[in-house]
Amino acid sequence: MRNERQLSILSVEENAEVAAAMGIAELMPEWIGGNLLLSGVPELSRLPPRTLLWFPSGAAIRIDGDNGPCKKSGASIASSIPGRPDLELGFVKAAKHKRGVLGWVEREGEVRAGDVVKIRIWEQALYTA
């Protein structure tokens, strides 16, 4: 069975928004299990499933969907900032729709810091049954 949650992809901008909402100076990607940190992608957490991220090497990551915020990540943040036990649950509220996306390697290749990523978003239709 394919692991569709191989990577946690985060946004510099969304992390900064979440940090501000939580009243902390910075939200480090490693505190919440981030594998890849992107910048310049508006509303990264709202990229729809099937979106492809293409890297200059030919590597491609396919997005499975958004990564909902959880208490486990909040606990990791709280343990990194002593004296702020409120951050465990505070993260869940502050990071709603800003927690990044999950994806898997569609095509292997090297991904380097500073790479320009091309994003292919497939046409979307709302399911309204």
BALOBA-1460 file (C-alpha; in Angstrom, 3 decimals):
// residues 129
<rec num="1" residu="m" x="0.000" y="0.000" z="0.000"/>
<rec num="2" residu="r" x="1.404" y="3.398" z="-0.981"/>
<rec num="3" residu="n" x="2.448" y="5.712" z="1.834"/>
<rec num="4" residu="e" x="0.748" y="8.947" z="0.784"/>
<rec num="5" residu="r" x="2.151" y="10.784" z="3.804"/>
<rec num="6" residu="q" x="5.885" y="10.533" z="3.108"/>
<rec num="7" residu="l" x="6.577" y="14.248" z="3.421"/>
<rec num="8" residu="s" x="5.321" y="17.156" z="5.479"/>
<rec num="9" residu="i" x="5.653" y="20.342" z="3.434"/>
<rec num="10" residu="l" x="5.449" y="23.668" z="5.259"/>
<rec num="11" residu="s" x="5.352" y="27.338" z="4.307"/>
<rec num="12" residu="v" x="7.677" y="30.031" z="5.641"/>
<rec num="13" residu="e" x="4.831" y="32.540" z="5.470"/>
<rec num="14" residu="e" x="2.224" y="30.318" z="7.134"/>
<rec num="15" residu="n" x="4.668" y="29.340" z="9.892"/>
<rec num="16" residu="a" x="5.210" y="33.051" z="10.587"/>
<rec num="17" residu="e" x="1.432" y="33.643" z="10.731"/>
<rec num="18" residu="v" x="0.959" y="30.723" z="13.131"/>
<rec num="19" residu="a" x="3.832" y="31.931" z="15.329"/>
<rec num="20" residu="a" x="2.318" y="35.420" z="15.503"/>
<rec num="21" residu="a" x="-1.110" y="34.002" z="16.387"/>
<rec num="22" residu="m" x="0.495" y="31.967" z="19.184"/>
<rec num="23" residu="g" x="2.542" y="34.897" z="20.482"/>
<rec num="24" residu="i" x="5.926" y="33.281" z="19.862"/>
<rec num="25" residu="a" x="8.909" y="34.659" z="17.980"/>
<rec num="26" residu="e" x="9.291" y="31.761" z="15.541"/>
<rec num="27" residu="l" x="7.799" y="28.373" z="14.685"/>
<rec num="28" residu="m" x="10.616" y="26.029" z="13.740"/>
<rec num="29" residu="p" x="9.674" y="23.413" z="11.088"/>
<rec num="30" residu="e" x="11.420" y="20.627" z="13.015"/>
<rec num="31" residu="w" x="9.132" y="21.216" z="16.015"/>
<rec num="32" residu="i" x="6.160" y="20.063" z="13.953"/>
<rec num="33" residu="g" x="7.785" y="17.373" z="11.802"/>
<rec num="34" residu="g" x="8.433" y="19.423" z="8.676"/>
<rec num="35" residu="n" x="10.500" y="17.782" z="5.924"/>
<rec num="36" residu="l" x="10.421" y="20.555" z="3.348"/>
<rec num="37" residu="l" x="10.009" y="24.307" z="3.842"/>
<rec num="38" residu="l" x="8.817" y="26.398" z="0.886"/>
<rec num="39" residu="s" x="8.542" y="30.145" z="0.479"/>
<rec num="40" residu="g" x="6.462" y="32.230" z="-1.899"/>
<rec num="41" residu="v" x="3.526" y="29.825" z="-2.325"/>
<rec num="42" residu="p" x="0.352" y="31.701" z="-1.367"/>
<rec num="43" residu="e" x="-1.863" y="29.609" z="0.924"/>
<rec num="44" residu="l" x="0.295" y="26.514" z="0.564"/>
<rec num="45" residu="s" x="-1.919" y="24.599" z="2.999"/>
<rec num="46" residu="r" x="-4.856" y="24.977" z="0.628"/>
<rec num="47" residu="l" x="-3.174" y="23.302" z="-2.342"/>
<rec num="48" residu="p" x="-5.612" y="20.629" z="-3.493"/>
<rec num="49" residu="p" x="-4.878" y="16.905" z="-3.660"/>
<rec num="50" residu="r" x="-3.147" y="15.759" z="-6.876"/>
<rec num="51" residu="t" x="-1.135" y="19.014" z="-7.106"/>
<rec num="52" residu="l" x="2.399" y="18.351" z="-8.377"/>
<rec num="53" residu="l" x="5.527" y="20.145" z="-7.171"/>
<rec num="54" residu="w" x="8.271" y="19.951" z="-9.828"/>
<rec num="55" residu="f" x="11.920" y="20.613" z="-8.970"/>
<rec num="56" residu="p" x="14.738" y="21.509" z="-11.423"/>
<rec num="57" residu="s" x="16.280" y="18.023" z="-11.105"/>
<rec num="58" residu="g" x="13.054" y="16.449" z="-12.377"/>
<rec num="59" residu="a" x="12.008" y="15.371" z="-8.893"/>
<rec num="60" residu="a" x="8.266" y="15.592" z="-8.316"/>
<rec num="61" residu="i" x="6.138" y="15.500" z="-5.186"/>
<rec num="62" residu="r" x="2.411" y="14.818" z="-5.393"/>
<rec num="63" residu="i" x="0.225" y="16.428" z="-2.739"/>
<rec num="64" residu="d" x="-2.183" y="14.140" z="-0.882"/>
<rec num="65" residu="g" x="-3.926" y="16.901" z="1.075"/>
<rec num="66" residu="d" x="-3.679" y="19.290" z="3.965"/>
<rec num="67" residu="n" x="-2.089" y="18.311" z="7.263"/>
<rec num="68" residu="g" x="-4.468" y="19.112" z="10.088"/>
<rec num="69" residu="p" x="-2.889" y="20.571" z="13.240"/>
<rec num="70" residu="c" x="-2.757" y="18.263" z="16.251"/>
<rec num="71" residu="k" x="-1.975" y="18.311" z="19.968"/>
<rec num="72" residu="k" x="1.152" y="16.178" z="19.393"/>
<rec num="73" residu="s" x="2.759" y="18.958" z="17.354"/>
<rec num="74" residu="g" x="1.481" y="21.495" z="19.878"/>
<rec num="75" residu="a" x="3.144" y="19.496" z="22.665"/>
<rec num="76" residu="s" x="6.420" y="19.557" z="20.745"/>
<rec num="77" residu="i" x="6.208" y="23.342" z="20.450"/>
<rec num="78" residu="a" x="5.325" y="23.707" z="24.147"/>
<rec num="79" residu="s" x="8.323" y="21.556" z="25.132"/>
<rec num="80" residu="s" x="10.586" y="23.812" z="23.042"/>
<rec num="81" residu="i" x="9.302" y="27.008" z="24.691"/>
<rec num="82" residu="p" x="9.389" y="26.590" z="28.478"/>
<rec num="83" residu="g" x="6.647" y="28.204" z="30.514"/>
<rec num="84" residu="r" x="4.045" y="28.101" z="27.740"/>
<rec num="85" residu="p" x="1.896" y="24.990" z="28.293"/>
<rec num="86" residu="d" x="-0.947" y="26.824" z="26.501"/>
<rec num="87" residu="l" x="0.854" y="26.250" z="23.212"/>
<rec num="88" residu="e" x="-0.149" y="22.582" z="23.079"/>
<rec num="89" residu="l" x="-3.794" y="23.391" z="22.380"/>
<rec num="90" residu="g" x="-3.056" y="26.886" z="21.076"/>
<rec num="91" residu="f" x="-1.280" y="25.402" z="18.069"/>
<rec num="92" residu="v" x="-4.379" y="23.468" z="17.014"/>
<rec num="93" residu="k" x="-6.421" y="26.666" z="16.836"/>
<rec num="94" residu="a" x="-3.700" y="28.914" z="15.379"/>
<rec num="95" residu="a" x="-2.622" y="26.471" z="12.657"/>
<rec num="96" residu="k" x="-6.027" y="25.603" z="11.222"/>
<rec num="97" residu="h" x="-5.616" y="25.665" z="7.401"/>
<rec num="98" residu="k" x="-1.982" y="26.763" z="7.898"/>
<rec num="99" residu="r" x="-0.320" y="23.480" z="8.913"/>
<rec num="100" residu="g" x="1.077" y="22.630" z="5.496"/>
<rec num="101" residu="v" x="0.401" y="19.691" z="3.209"/>
<rec num="102" residu="l" x="1.338" y="16.041" z="3.016"/>
<rec num="103" residu="g" x="2.715" y="14.384" z="-0.076"/>
<rec num="104" residu="w" x="4.736" y="11.582" z="-1.544"/>
<rec num="105" residu="v" x="7.617" y="11.256" z="-3.970"/>
<rec num="106" residu="e" x="6.130" y="10.823" z="-7.430"/>
<rec num="107" residu="r" x="9.487" y="11.032" z="-9.202"/>
<rec num="108" residu="e" x="12.810" y="10.847" z="-7.419"/>
<rec num="109" residu="g" x="15.551" y="13.402" z="-7.837"/>
<rec num="110" residu="e" x="17.647" y="15.854" z="-5.903"/>
<rec num="111" residu="v" x="15.979" y="18.745" z="-4.094"/>
<rec num="112" residu="r" x="18.304" y="21.598" z="-3.148"/>
<rec num="113" residu="a" x="17.937" y="24.661" z="-0.958"/>
<rec num="114" residu="g" x="17.018" y="27.603" z="-3.173"/>
<rec num="115" residu="d" x="15.400" y="25.499" z="-5.922"/>
<rec num="116" residu="v" x="12.559" y="27.199" z="-7.769"/>
<rec num="117" residu="v" x="9.520" y="24.924" z="-7.600"/>
<rec num="118" residu="k" x="6.949" y="24.749" z="-10.378"/>
<rec num="119" residu="i" x="3.433" y="23.934" z="-9.213"/>
<rec num="120" residu="r" x="0.905" y="22.095" z="-11.366"/>
<rec num="121" residu="i" x="-2.644" y="22.376" z="-9.995"/>
<rec num="122" residu="w" x="-5.207" y="20.237" z="-11.767"/>
<rec num="123" residu="e" x="-8.638" y="21.615" z="-12.586"/>
<rec num="124" residu="q" x="-10.933" y="21.243" z="-9.604"/>
<rec num="125" residu="a" x="-14.666" y="20.684" z="-9.402"/>
<rec num="126" residu="l" x="-16.716" y="20.758" z="-6.221"/>
<rec num="127" residu="y" x="-18.440" y="17.531" z="-5.300"/>
<rec num="128" residu="t" x="-21.961" y="18.475" z="-4.266"/>
<rec num="129" residu="a" x="-23.930" y="15.225" z="-4.026"/>
